[in-house]
Amino acid sequence: MFLVHKDRPALLVLEDGSVFAGYAFAGAGETLGEVVFNTGMTGYQEVITDPSYKGQIVTMTYPLVGNTGINDEDGESAGIHLEGFIVKEYQPHPSNWRMTGSLRSFLEEKGKIGLAGIDTRALTRRLRLSGAMRGMISTETRDIARLLEKVRAYPGLVGRDLVREVTCAGPYLWKKGAPAPGKIPARKPVRKLRVVVLDCGVKFNILRLLEANGCEVLVVPATTGSEQILSYQPDGVLLSNGPGDPAALPYIVDAVRGLIGRTPVFGICLGHQILGQAIGGRTEKLKFGHHGINQPVKNLATGRIEITSQNHGFIVVPESVADKAQKSFVNLNDATSEGMQMPAAMSVQYHPEAAPGPHDTEYLFAQFVEVMKNTRGGKK
């Protein structure tokens, strides 16, 4: 079944000296990153195209991956941003009615390495006990000492601004499920709410759901300042998800600080962390992060338990914002803060757009629309 690829042996070496031997089912060469695990049973296409994984090597805990191939509808960005992809067993003969290609061909087209044939349960257990670690995949050498030296010289994610590597090059409108070429209209529509999305690595499903809720969606680079954002006359601003250390983004924090109180703000994942810093809070790194589609979260306003999709390695320290924002959600696995609420500003640490994942929290987009409508009505 795998003979076509077993002539490409590959190694995964972790910073603690652990070595996992397998084979490259896609690509060749060497790649470095922070090794994390994702507990989703489905949705590998959404995972590999999520810009939030920039700088990371992702291990899937579900053992069989690739059986549904790749399609043209489920991508969360235009490319692949993770540094490497690890599975227990790769299915080289996918079958699905929407399929337009294989996982292997997609990874190779984007220049990424796929590693298979290793004990992903053992790897996941090591990461869970020791925490996310720097690691390296190589098909070029069996010299473990040399690979370990490279791994330990890799800077990791702390202190690194990875947003600049995934944000858009310039402003664009999102229309009918895709970026729309052309100039940005100087006047916003009368019958629609204009949402400016600060693109820190935005997932397409965030844009899809804003449009589905009747908004005109304008996406701008993460380097855009507050006055430029306000010049677009937004009814609200969405701070998107994205990769890396939120503490390494003072220019975005400054921009958001200039928006608070002047327009409604909704932060998702990294956007939540940026909003927290903008009101004077601080962030810290989790041991192994939350990466999956099965995280239970309690809505503190309703008492309802909601199942969420999550992908983050940093959190806002709740005590650092306790006097400035109300905690709105809490993670039932580790009691970390999952959301904040302020006058005309809200944020969540998880992904309400849930791609992939459950739809328990999609209502937050409608809630944001209501805040914008009320604020717009008040301005009149």
Contacts in CASP RR format, 6 or more apart in sequence:
PFRMAT RR
TARGET T0000
AUTHOR 0000-0000-0000
METHOD contacts of the structure
MODEL  1
MFLVHKDRPALLVLEDGSVFAGYAFAGAGETLGEVVFNTGMTGYQEVITD
PSYKGQIVTMTYPLVGNTGINDEDGESAGIHLEGFIVKEYQPHPSNWRMT
GSLRSFLEEKGKIGLAGIDTRALTRRLRLSGAMRGMISTETRDIARLLEK
VRAYPGLVGRDLVREVTCAGPYLWKKGAPAPGKIPARKPVRKLRVVVLDC
GVKFNILRLLEANGCEVLVVPATTGSEQILSYQPDGVLLSNGPGDPAALP
YIVDAVRGLIGRTPVFGICLGHQILGQAIGGRTEKLKFGHHGINQPVKNL
ATGRIEITSQNHGFIVVPESVADKAQKSFVNLNDATSEGMQMPAAMSVQY
HPEAAPGPHDTEYLFAQFVEVMKNTRGGKK
1 92 0 8 1.000
2 23 0 8 1.000
2 25 0 8 1.000
2 90 0 8 1.000
2 92 0 8 1.000
2 116 0 8 1.000
4 92 0 8 1.000
5 23 0 8 1.000
5 24 0 8 1.000
5 25 0 8 1.000
5 90 0 8 1.000
5 92 0 8 1.000
5 116 0 8 1.000
6 23 0 8 1.000
8 23 0 8 1.000
8 24 0 8 1.000
8 27 0 8 1.000
8 28 0 8 1.000
8 139 0 8 1.000
9 21 0 8 1.000
9 22 0 8 1.000
9 23 0 8 1.000
9 24 0 8 1.000
9 139 0 8 1.000
9 142 0 8 1.000
10 21 0 8 1.000
10 22 0 8 1.000
10 23 0 8 1.000
10 24 0 8 1.000
10 113 0 8 1.000
10 115 0 8 1.000
10 137 0 8 1.000
10 138 0 8 1.000
10 139 0 8 1.000
11 19 0 8 1.000
11 20 0 8 1.000
11 21 0 8 1.000
11 22 0 8 1.000
11 137 0 8 1.000
11 138 0 8 1.000
11 142 0 8 1.000
11 144 0 8 1.000
11 147 0 8 1.000
12 19 0 8 1.000
12 20 0 8 1.000
12 21 0 8 1.000
12 22 0 8 1.000
12 35 0 8 1.000
12 57 0 8 1.000
12 86 0 8 1.000
12 115 0 8 1.000
12 118 0 8 1.000
12 123 0 8 1.000
12 135 0 8 1.000
12 136 0 8 1.000
12 137 0 8 1.000
13 19 0 8 1.000
13 135 0 8 1.000
13 136 0 8 1.000
13 138 0 8 1.000
13 144 0 8 1.000
13 147 0 8 1.000
13 148 0 8 1.000
13 151 0 8 1.000
14 35 0 8 1.000
14 126 0 8 1.000
14 133 0 8 1.000
14 134 0 8 1.000
14 135 0 8 1.000
14 151 0 8 1.000
15 133 0 8 1.000
15 134 0 8 1.000
15 135 0 8 1.000
15 148 0 8 1.000
15 151 0 8 1.000
15 152 0 8 1.000
16 126 0 8 1.000
16 130 0 8 1.000
16 133 0 8 1.000
17 144 0 8 1.000
17 148 0 8 1.000
18 126 0 8 1.000
19 144 0 8 1.000
20 118 0 8 1.000
20 119 0 8 1.000
20 122 0 8 1.000
20 123 0 8 1.000
21 118 0 8 1.000
22 115 0 8 1.000
22 116 0 8 1.000
22 117 0 8 1.000
22 118 0 8 1.000
23 115 0 8 1.000
23 116 0 8 1.000
23 117 0 8 1.000
24 113 0 8 1.000
24 114 0 8 1.000
24 115 0 8 1.000
24 116 0 8 1.000
24 137 0 8 1.000
24 139 0 8 1.000
25 87 0 8 1.000
25 90 0 8 1.000
25 92 0 8 1.000
25 104 0 8 1.000
25 114 0 8 1.000
25 115 0 8 1.000
25 116 0 8 1.000
26 85 0 8 1.000
26 90 0 8 1.000
26 103 0 8 1.000
26 104 0 8 1.000
26 105 0 8 1.000
26 107 0 8 1.000
26 108 0 8 1.000
26 112 0 8 1.000
26 113 0 8 1.000
26 114 0 8 1.000
27 107 0 8 1.000
27 108 0 8 1.000
27 111 0 8 1.000
27 112 0 8 1.000
27 113 0 8 1.000
27 114 0 8 1.000
27 139 0 8 1.000
28 113 0 8 1.000
28 139 0 8 1.000
28 140 0 8 1.000
29 113 0 8 1.000
29 137 0 8 1.000
29 138 0 8 1.000
29 139 0 8 1.000
29 140 0 8 1.000
30 136 0 8 1.000
30 137 0 8 1.000
30 138 0 8 1.000
30 139 0 8 1.000
30 140 0 8 1.000
30 150 0 8 1.000
31 57 0 8 1.000
31 83 0 8 1.000
31 84 0 8 1.000
31 112 0 8 1.000
31 113 0 8 1.000
31 136 0 8 1.000
31 137 0 8 1.000
32 83 0 8 1.000
32 134 0 8 1.000
32 135 0 8 1.000
32 136 0 8 1.000
32 150 0 8 1.000
32 151 0 8 1.000
32 154 0 8 1.000
33 55 0 8 1.000
33 56 0 8 1.000
33 57 0 8 1.000
33 83 0 8 1.000
33 84 0 8 1.000
33 134 0 8 1.000
33 135 0 8 1.000
33 136 0 8 1.000
33 154 0 8 1.000
33 156 0 8 1.000
34 55 0 8 1.000
34 56 0 8 1.000
34 57 0 8 1.000
34 132 0 8 1.000
34 133 0 8 1.000
34 134 0 8 1.000
34 135 0 8 1.000
34 156 0 8 1.000
34 157 0 8 1.000
35 56 0 8 1.000
35 57 0 8 1.000
35 59 0 8 1.000
35 86 0 8 1.000
35 123 0 8 1.000
35 127 0 8 1.000
35 132 0 8 1.000
35 133 0 8 1.000
35 134 0 8 1.000
35 135 0 8 1.000
36 56 0 8 1.000
36 57 0 8 1.000
36 58 0 8 1.000
36 59 0 8 1.000
36 127 0 8 1.000
36 132 0 8 1.000
36 288 0 8 1.000
36 289 0 8 1.000
36 291 0 8 1.000
36 313 0 8 1.000
37 58 0 8 1.000
37 59 0 8 1.000
37 60 0 8 1.000
37 61 0 8 1.000
37 120 0 8 1.000
37 123 0 8 1.000
37 124 0 8 1.000
37 127 0 8 1.000
37 128 0 8 1.000
37 288 0 8 1.000
37 291 0 8 1.000
38 47 0 8 1.000
38 58 0 8 1.000
38 59 0 8 1.000
38 60 0 8 1.000
38 61 0 8 1.000
38 291 0 8 1.000
38 292 0 8 1.000
38 311 0 8 1.000
39 61 0 8 1.000
39 62 0 8 1.000
39 291 0 8 1.000
39 292 0 8 1.000
39 293 0 8 1.000
39 294 0 8 1.000
40 47 0 8 1.000
40 60 0 8 1.000
40 61 0 8 1.000
40 62 0 8 1.000
40 292 0 8 1.000
40 293 0 8 1.000
40 294 0 8 1.000
40 356 0 8 1.000
41 62 0 8 1.000
41 293 0 8 1.000
42 62 0 8 1.000
42 293 0 8 1.000
42 356 0 8 1.000
42 357 0 8 1.000
43 74 0 8 1.000
43 293 0 8 1.000
43 356 0 8 1.000
43 357 0 8 1.000
44 60 0 8 1.000
44 65 0 8 1.000
44 66 0 8 1.000
44 103 0 8 1.000
45 69 0 8 1.000
45 70 0 8 1.000
45 71 0 8 1.000
45 74 0 8 1.000
45 75 0 8 1.000
45 103 0 8 1.000
45 106 0 8 1.000
46 74 0 8 1.000
46 75 0 8 1.000
46 76 0 8 1.000
46 203 0 8 1.000
46 205 0 8 1.000
46 355 0 8 1.000
46 356 0 8 1.000
47 53 0 8 1.000
47 58 0 8 1.000
47 60 0 8 1.000
47 82 0 8 1.000
47 356 0 8 1.000
48 58 0 8 1.000
48 80 0 8 1.000
48 82 0 8 1.000
48 85 0 8 1.000
48 106 0 8 1.000
48 107 0 8 1.000
48 112 0 8 1.000
49 74 0 8 1.000
49 75 0 8 1.000
49 76 0 8 1.000
49 77 0 8 1.000
49 79 0 8 1.000
49 80 0 8 1.000
49 81 0 8 1.000
50 76 0 8 1.000
50 77 0 8 1.000
50 81 0 8 1.000
50 82 0 8 1.000
50 203 0 8 1.000
50 241 0 8 1.000
50 311 0 8 1.000
51 76 0 8 1.000
51 77 0 8 1.000
51 81 0 8 1.000
51 166 0 8 1.000
51 201 0 8 1.000
51 202 0 8 1.000
51 203 0 8 1.000
51 241 0 8 1.000
51 242 0 8 1.000
51 243 0 8 1.000
52 81 0 8 1.000
52 201 0 8 1.000
52 203 0 8 1.000
52 241 0 8 1.000
52 242 0 8 1.000
52 243 0 8 1.000
52 269 0 8 1.000
52 270 0 8 1.000
52 311 0 8 1.000
52 312 0 8 1.000
53 81 0 8 1.000
53 82 0 8 1.000
53 243 0 8 1.000
53 311 0 8 1.000
54 81 0 8 1.000
54 82 0 8 1.000
54 83 0 8 1.000
54 162 0 8 1.000
54 165 0 8 1.000
54 166 0 8 1.000
54 242 0 8 1.000
54 243 0 8 1.000
54 244 0 8 1.000
55 81 0 8 1.000
55 82 0 8 1.000
55 83 0 8 1.000
55 156 0 8 1.000
55 157 0 8 1.000
55 162 0 8 1.000
55 243 0 8 1.000
55 244 0 8 1.000
56 82 0 8 1.000
56 83 0 8 1.000
56 157 0 8 1.000
56 243 0 8 1.000
57 82 0 8 1.000
57 83 0 8 1.000
57 84 0 8 1.000
57 85 0 8 1.000
57 86 0 8 1.000
57 135 0 8 1.000
57 137 0 8 1.000
58 82 0 8 1.000
58 84 0 8 1.000
58 85 0 8 1.000
58 86 0 8 1.000
58 291 0 8 1.000
59 86 0 8 1.000
59 87 0 8 1.000
59 120 0 8 1.000
59 123 0 8 1.000
59 124 0 8 1.000
59 127 0 8 1.000
60 85 0 8 1.000
60 86 0 8 1.000
60 87 0 8 1.000
60 88 0 8 1.000
60 120 0 8 1.000
61 120 0 8 1.000
61 121 0 8 1.000
61 124 0 8 1.000
63 87 0 8 1.000
63 88 0 8 1.000
63 89 0 8 1.000
63 120 0 8 1.000
64 87 0 8 1.000
64 88 0 8 1.000
64 89 0 8 1.000
64 91 0 8 1.000
65 87 0 8 1.000
65 88 0 8 1.000
65 89 0 8 1.000
65 90 0 8 1.000
65 91 0 8 1.000
65 103 0 8 1.000
66 87 0 8 1.000
66 90 0 8 1.000
66 91 0 8 1.000
66 94 0 8 1.000
66 102 0 8 1.000
66 103 0 8 1.000
67 91 0 8 1.000
67 94 0 8 1.000
67 95 0 8 1.000
67 96 0 8 1.000
68 94 0 8 1.000
68 95 0 8 1.000
68 96 0 8 1.000
68 99 0 8 1.000
69 94 0 8 1.000
69 96 0 8 1.000
69 99 0 8 1.000
69 101 0 8 1.000
69 102 0 8 1.000
69 103 0 8 1.000
69 106 0 8 1.000
70 99 0 8 1.000
70 100 0 8 1.000
70 101 0 8 1.000
70 102 0 8 1.000
70 103 0 8 1.000
70 105 0 8 1.000
70 106 0 8 1.000
71 96 0 8 1.000
71 98 0 8 1.000
71 99 0 8 1.000
71 100 0 8 1.000
71 101 0 8 1.000
72 98 0 8 1.000
72 100 0 8 1.000
73 98 0 8 1.000
74 355 0 8 1.000
75 204 0 8 1.000
76 203 0 8 1.000
76 204 0 8 1.000
76 205 0 8 1.000
76 355 0 8 1.000
77 166 0 8 1.000
77 201 0 8 1.000
77 202 0 8 1.000
77 203 0 8 1.000
77 204 0 8 1.000
79 110 0 8 1.000
80 106 0 8 1.000
80 107 0 8 1.000
80 110 0 8 1.000
80 111 0 8 1.000
80 112 0 8 1.000
81 166 0 8 1.000
81 243 0 8 1.000
82 112 0 8 1.000
83 112 0 8 1.000
84 112 0 8 1.000
84 113 0 8 1.000
84 114 0 8 1.000
84 115 0 8 1.000
84 137 0 8 1.000
85 107 0 8 1.000
85 112 0 8 1.000
85 113 0 8 1.000
85 114 0 8 1.000
85 115 0 8 1.000
86 114 0 8 1.000
86 115 0 8 1.000
86 116 0 8 1.000
86 118 0 8 1.000
86 120 0 8 1.000
86 123 0 8 1.000
86 137 0 8 1.000
87 114 0 8 1.000
87 115 0 8 1.000
87 116 0 8 1.000
87 117 0 8 1.000
87 120 0 8 1.000
88 116 0 8 1.000
88 117 0 8 1.000
88 118 0 8 1.000
88 119 0 8 1.000
88 120 0 8 1.000
88 121 0 8 1.000
89 116 0 8 1.000
89 117 0 8 1.000
90 103 0 8 1.000
90 104 0 8 1.000
90 114 0 8 1.000
90 116 0 8 1.000
90 117 0 8 1.000
92 102 0 8 1.000
92 104 0 8 1.000
94 101 0 8 1.000
94 102 0 8 1.000
94 103 0 8 1.000
104 114 0 8 1.000
107 113 0 8 1.000
107 114 0 8 1.000
113 137 0 8 1.000
113 139 0 8 1.000
114 137 0 8 1.000
115 137 0 8 1.000
126 133 0 8 1.000
127 133 0 8 1.000
127 288 0 8 1.000
128 288 0 8 1.000
131 287 0 8 1.000
131 288 0 8 1.000
132 287 0 8 1.000
132 288 0 8 1.000
132 289 0 8 1.000
132 313 0 8 1.000
134 151 0 8 1.000
134 152 0 8 1.000
134 154 0 8 1.000
134 156 0 8 1.000
135 151 0 8 1.000
135 154 0 8 1.000
136 147 0 8 1.000
136 150 0 8 1.000
136 151 0 8 1.000
136 154 0 8 1.000
138 147 0 8 1.000
141 147 0 8 1.000
157 243 0 8 1.000
157 244 0 8 1.000
157 245 0 8 1.000
157 285 0 8 1.000
158 245 0 8 1.000
158 285 0 8 1.000
159 245 0 8 1.000
159 247 0 8 1.000
159 248 0 8 1.000
160 244 0 8 1.000
160 245 0 8 1.000
160 248 0 8 1.000
161 244 0 8 1.000
161 245 0 8 1.000
161 248 0 8 1.000
161 249 0 8 1.000
162 242 0 8 1.000
162 243 0 8 1.000
162 244 0 8 1.000
162 245 0 8 1.000
163 200 0 8 1.000
163 201 0 8 1.000
163 222 0 8 1.000
163 242 0 8 1.000
163 243 0 8 1.000
163 244 0 8 1.000
163 249 0 8 1.000
163 252 0 8 1.000
163 270 0 8 1.000
164 222 0 8 1.000
164 223 0 8 1.000
165 243 0 8 1.000
166 200 0 8 1.000
166 201 0 8 1.000
166 242 0 8 1.000
166 243 0 8 1.000
167 199 0 8 1.000
167 200 0 8 1.000
167 201 0 8 1.000
167 221 0 8 1.000
167 222 0 8 1.000
167 223 0 8 1.000
168 199 0 8 1.000
168 219 0 8 1.000
168 220 0 8 1.000
168 221 0 8 1.000
169 221 0 8 1.000
170 220 0 8 1.000
170 221 0 8 1.000
171 184 0 8 1.000
171 218 0 8 1.000
171 219 0 8 1.000
171 220 0 8 1.000
171 221 0 8 1.000
171 224 0 8 1.000
172 179 0 8 1.000
172 180 0 8 1.000
172 181 0 8 1.000
172 182 0 8 1.000
172 184 0 8 1.000
172 218 0 8 1.000
172 219 0 8 1.000
173 179 0 8 1.000
173 180 0 8 1.000
173 182 0 8 1.000
173 184 0 8 1.000
173 216 0 8 1.000
173 217 0 8 1.000
173 218 0 8 1.000
173 219 0 8 1.000
174 180 0 8 1.000
174 197 0 8 1.000
174 207 0 8 1.000
174 210 0 8 1.000
174 211 0 8 1.000
174 217 0 8 1.000
174 218 0 8 1.000
174 219 0 8 1.000
175 211 0 8 1.000
175 217 0 8 1.000
176 211 0 8 1.000
177 204 0 8 1.000
177 207 0 8 1.000
177 208 0 8 1.000
177 211 0 8 1.000
179 219 0 8 1.000
184 218 0 8 1.000
184 232 0 8 1.000
187 233 0 8 1.000
188 194 0 8 1.000
188 216 0 8 1.000
188 232 0 8 1.000
188 233 0 8 1.000
188 234 0 8 1.000
188 235 0 8 1.000
189 216 0 8 1.000
192 214 0 8 1.000
192 215 0 8 1.000
192 216 0 8 1.000
193 214 0 8 1.000
193 215 0 8 1.000
193 216 0 8 1.000
193 235 0 8 1.000
193 236 0 8 1.000
193 369 0 8 1.000
193 372 0 8 1.000
193 373 0 8 1.000
193 376 0 8 1.000
194 215 0 8 1.000
194 216 0 8 1.000
194 218 0 8 1.000
194 232 0 8 1.000
194 233 0 8 1.000
194 234 0 8 1.000
194 235 0 8 1.000
194 236 0 8 1.000
195 210 0 8 1.000
195 215 0 8 1.000
195 216 0 8 1.000
195 217 0 8 1.000
195 218 0 8 1.000
195 234 0 8 1.000
195 235 0 8 1.000
195 236 0 8 1.000
195 237 0 8 1.000
195 238 0 8 1.000
195 372 0 8 1.000
196 218 0 8 1.000
196 219 0 8 1.000
196 220 0 8 1.000
196 229 0 8 1.000
196 232 0 8 1.000
196 234 0 8 1.000
196 236 0 8 1.000
196 237 0 8 1.000
196 238 0 8 1.000
197 206 0 8 1.000
197 207 0 8 1.000
197 210 0 8 1.000
197 217 0 8 1.000
197 218 0 8 1.000
197 219 0 8 1.000
197 220 0 8 1.000
197 237 0 8 1.000
197 238 0 8 1.000
197 240 0 8 1.000
198 220 0 8 1.000
198 222 0 8 1.000
198 224 0 8 1.000
198 229 0 8 1.000
198 237 0 8 1.000
198 238 0 8 1.000
198 239 0 8 1.000
198 240 0 8 1.000
198 252 0 8 1.000
198 255 0 8 1.000
198 256 0 8 1.000
198 271 0 8 1.000
199 219 0 8 1.000
199 220 0 8 1.000
199 221 0 8 1.000
199 222 0 8 1.000
199 240 0 8 1.000
200 222 0 8 1.000
200 239 0 8 1.000
200 240 0 8 1.000
200 241 0 8 1.000
200 242 0 8 1.000
200 249 0 8 1.000
200 252 0 8 1.000
200 270 0 8 1.000
200 271 0 8 1.000
200 274 0 8 1.000
201 222 0 8 1.000
201 240 0 8 1.000
201 241 0 8 1.000
201 242 0 8 1.000
201 243 0 8 1.000
201 270 0 8 1.000
202 219 0 8 1.000
202 240 0 8 1.000
202 241 0 8 1.000
202 242 0 8 1.000
203 240 0 8 1.000
203 241 0 8 1.000
203 351 0 8 1.000
203 353 0 8 1.000
203 355 0 8 1.000
204 355 0 8 1.000
205 353 0 8 1.000
205 354 0 8 1.000
205 355 0 8 1.000
206 238 0 8 1.000
206 240 0 8 1.000
206 241 0 8 1.000
206 268 0 8 1.000
206 353 0 8 1.000
207 217 0 8 1.000
207 219 0 8 1.000
208 353 0 8 1.000
209 352 0 8 1.000
209 353 0 8 1.000
209 362 0 8 1.000
209 365 0 8 1.000
210 217 0 8 1.000
210 238 0 8 1.000
210 365 0 8 1.000
211 217 0 8 1.000
212 365 0 8 1.000
213 365 0 8 1.000
213 366 0 8 1.000
213 369 0 8 1.000
214 369 0 8 1.000
215 235 0 8 1.000
215 369 0 8 1.000
218 232 0 8 1.000
218 234 0 8 1.000
220 228 0 8 1.000
220 229 0 8 1.000
220 232 0 8 1.000
222 249 0 8 1.000
222 252 0 8 1.000
223 251 0 8 1.000
224 255 0 8 1.000
225 254 0 8 1.000
225 255 0 8 1.000
226 254 0 8 1.000
226 255 0 8 1.000
226 256 0 8 1.000
226 257 0 8 1.000
226 258 0 8 1.000
226 259 0 8 1.000
226 262 0 8 1.000
229 237 0 8 1.000
229 255 0 8 1.000
229 259 0 8 1.000
230 259 0 8 1.000
230 262 0 8 1.000
230 263 0 8 1.000
234 263 0 8 1.000
235 263 0 8 1.000
235 264 0 8 1.000
235 372 0 8 1.000
235 375 0 8 1.000
235 376 0 8 1.000
236 263 0 8 1.000
236 264 0 8 1.000
236 265 0 8 1.000
236 266 0 8 1.000
236 368 0 8 1.000
236 372 0 8 1.000
236 375 0 8 1.000
237 259 0 8 1.000
237 263 0 8 1.000
237 264 0 8 1.000
237 265 0 8 1.000
237 266 0 8 1.000
238 265 0 8 1.000
238 266 0 8 1.000
238 267 0 8 1.000
238 268 0 8 1.000
238 368 0 8 1.000
239 256 0 8 1.000
239 265 0 8 1.000
239 266 0 8 1.000
239 267 0 8 1.000
239 268 0 8 1.000
239 270 0 8 1.000
239 271 0 8 1.000
239 272 0 8 1.000
239 274 0 8 1.000
239 275 0 8 1.000
239 347 0 8 1.000
240 267 0 8 1.000
240 268 0 8 1.000
240 269 0 8 1.000
240 270 0 8 1.000
240 271 0 8 1.000
241 268 0 8 1.000
241 269 0 8 1.000
241 270 0 8 1.000
241 271 0 8 1.000
241 311 0 8 1.000
241 351 0 8 1.000
242 269 0 8 1.000
242 270 0 8 1.000
242 271 0 8 1.000
243 270 0 8 1.000
244 270 0 8 1.000
244 314 0 8 1.000
245 283 0 8 1.000
245 285 0 8 1.000
245 314 0 8 1.000
246 270 0 8 1.000
246 271 0 8 1.000
246 273 0 8 1.000
246 274 0 8 1.000
246 277 0 8 1.000
246 283 0 8 1.000
246 314 0 8 1.000
247 277 0 8 1.000
247 282 0 8 1.000
247 283 0 8 1.000
247 314 0 8 1.000
249 274 0 8 1.000
249 277 0 8 1.000
252 274 0 8 1.000
253 274 0 8 1.000
253 277 0 8 1.000
253 278 0 8 1.000
256 265 0 8 1.000
256 274 0 8 1.000
256 275 0 8 1.000
256 278 0 8 1.000
257 278 0 8 1.000
257 279 0 8 1.000
258 278 0 8 1.000
259 265 0 8 1.000
260 275 0 8 1.000
260 278 0 8 1.000
260 279 0 8 1.000
260 342 0 8 1.000
260 345 0 8 1.000
261 343 0 8 1.000
261 344 0 8 1.000
261 345 0 8 1.000
263 344 0 8 1.000
263 375 0 8 1.000
264 344 0 8 1.000
264 345 0 8 1.000
264 368 0 8 1.000
264 371 0 8 1.000
264 372 0 8 1.000
264 375 0 8 1.000
265 275 0 8 1.000
265 344 0 8 1.000
265 345 0 8 1.000
265 346 0 8 1.000
265 347 0 8 1.000
266 345 0 8 1.000
266 346 0 8 1.000
266 347 0 8 1.000
266 364 0 8 1.000
266 368 0 8 1.000
266 371 0 8 1.000
267 274 0 8 1.000
267 275 0 8 1.000
267 346 0 8 1.000
267 347 0 8 1.000
267 348 0 8 1.000
268 347 0 8 1.000
268 348 0 8 1.000
268 351 0 8 1.000
268 352 0 8 1.000
268 353 0 8 1.000
269 310 0 8 1.000
269 311 0 8 1.000
269 312 0 8 1.000
269 348 0 8 1.000
269 349 0 8 1.000
269 350 0 8 1.000
269 351 0 8 1.000
270 312 0 8 1.000
271 347 0 8 1.000
272 316 0 8 1.000
272 339 0 8 1.000
272 340 0 8 1.000
272 347 0 8 1.000
272 348 0 8 1.000
272 349 0 8 1.000
273 283 0 8 1.000
273 312 0 8 1.000
273 314 0 8 1.000
273 315 0 8 1.000
273 316 0 8 1.000
273 349 0 8 1.000
275 340 0 8 1.000
275 345 0 8 1.000
275 347 0 8 1.000
276 283 0 8 1.000
276 316 0 8 1.000
276 320 0 8 1.000
276 321 0 8 1.000
276 325 0 8 1.000
276 340 0 8 1.000
276 347 0 8 1.000
277 283 0 8 1.000
277 316 0 8 1.000
279 321 0 8 1.000
279 324 0 8 1.000
279 325 0 8 1.000
279 342 0 8 1.000
280 320 0 8 1.000
280 321 0 8 1.000
280 324 0 8 1.000
281 316 0 8 1.000
281 317 0 8 1.000
281 320 0 8 1.000
281 321 0 8 1.000
281 324 0 8 1.000
282 316 0 8 1.000
282 317 0 8 1.000
282 320 0 8 1.000
283 314 0 8 1.000
283 315 0 8 1.000
283 316 0 8 1.000
283 317 0 8 1.000
284 314 0 8 1.000
284 315 0 8 1.000
284 317 0 8 1.000
285 313 0 8 1.000
285 314 0 8 1.000
286 312 0 8 1.000
286 313 0 8 1.000
286 314 0 8 1.000
286 315 0 8 1.000
286 336 0 8 1.000
289 312 0 8 1.000
289 313 0 8 1.000
290 310 0 8 1.000
290 311 0 8 1.000
290 312 0 8 1.000
290 313 0 8 1.000
290 331 0 8 1.000
290 333 0 8 1.000
290 350 0 8 1.000
291 310 0 8 1.000
291 311 0 8 1.000
291 312 0 8 1.000
292 309 0 8 1.000
292 310 0 8 1.000
292 311 0 8 1.000
293 307 0 8 1.000
293 308 0 8 1.000
293 309 0 8 1.000
293 310 0 8 1.000
293 354 0 8 1.000
293 356 0 8 1.000
293 357 0 8 1.000
293 358 0 8 1.000
294 307 0 8 1.000
295 307 0 8 1.000
295 308 0 8 1.000
295 309 0 8 1.000
295 310 0 8 1.000
295 331 0 8 1.000
295 333 0 8 1.000
295 350 0 8 1.000
296 305 0 8 1.000
296 306 0 8 1.000
296 307 0 8 1.000
296 308 0 8 1.000
296 331 0 8 1.000
296 332 0 8 1.000
296 333 0 8 1.000
297 305 0 8 1.000
297 306 0 8 1.000
297 307 0 8 1.000
297 308 0 8 1.000
297 329 0 8 1.000
297 330 0 8 1.000
297 331 0 8 1.000
297 332 0 8 1.000
297 338 0 8 1.000
297 350 0 8 1.000
297 361 0 8 1.000
298 304 0 8 1.000
298 305 0 8 1.000
298 306 0 8 1.000
298 329 0 8 1.000
298 330 0 8 1.000
298 332 0 8 1.000
299 305 0 8 1.000
299 306 0 8 1.000
299 328 0 8 1.000
299 329 0 8 1.000
300 327 0 8 1.000
300 328 0 8 1.000
300 329 0 8 1.000
300 330 0 8 1.000
301 328 0 8 1.000
305 332 0 8 1.000
306 329 0 8 1.000
306 358 0 8 1.000
306 360 0 8 1.000
306 361 0 8 1.000
307 358 0 8 1.000
307 360 0 8 1.000
308 338 0 8 1.000
308 350 0 8 1.000
308 351 0 8 1.000
308 352 0 8 1.000
308 354 0 8 1.000
308 358 0 8 1.000
308 360 0 8 1.000
308 361 0 8 1.000
309 350 0 8 1.000
309 351 0 8 1.000
309 353 0 8 1.000
309 354 0 8 1.000
309 355 0 8 1.000
309 356 0 8 1.000
309 357 0 8 1.000
309 358 0 8 1.000
310 349 0 8 1.000
310 350 0 8 1.000
310 351 0 8 1.000
311 351 0 8 1.000
312 349 0 8 1.000
315 336 0 8 1.000
315 337 0 8 1.000
315 349 0 8 1.000
316 337 0 8 1.000
316 340 0 8 1.000
316 349 0 8 1.000
317 337 0 8 1.000
318 327 0 8 1.000
318 337 0 8 1.000
321 340 0 8 1.000
324 342 0 8 1.000
325 340 0 8 1.000
325 341 0 8 1.000
325 342 0 8 1.000
325 345 0 8 1.000
326 340 0 8 1.000
326 341 0 8 1.000
326 342 0 8 1.000
327 337 0 8 1.000
327 339 0 8 1.000
327 340 0 8 1.000
327 341 0 8 1.000
328 338 0 8 1.000
328 339 0 8 1.000
328 340 0 8 1.000
328 341 0 8 1.000
328 346 0 8 1.000
328 348 0 8 1.000
329 337 0 8 1.000
329 338 0 8 1.000
329 339 0 8 1.000
329 348 0 8 1.000
329 349 0 8 1.000
329 350 0 8 1.000
330 336 0 8 1.000
330 337 0 8 1.000
330 338 0 8 1.000
331 337 0 8 1.000
331 338 0 8 1.000
331 349 0 8 1.000
336 349 0 8 1.000
337 349 0 8 1.000
338 348 0 8 1.000
338 349 0 8 1.000
338 350 0 8 1.000
339 346 0 8 1.000
339 347 0 8 1.000
339 348 0 8 1.000
339 349 0 8 1.000
340 346 0 8 1.000
340 347 0 8 1.000
344 371 0 8 1.000
344 375 0 8 1.000
346 364 0 8 1.000
346 367 0 8 1.000
346 368 0 8 1.000
346 371 0 8 1.000
348 361 0 8 1.000
348 364 0 8 1.000
350 361 0 8 1.000
352 361 0 8 1.000
352 362 0 8 1.000
352 363 0 8 1.000
352 364 0 8 1.000
352 365 0 8 1.000
353 362 0 8 1.000
353 365 0 8 1.000
354 360 0 8 1.000
354 361 0 8 1.000
354 362 0 8 1.000
END
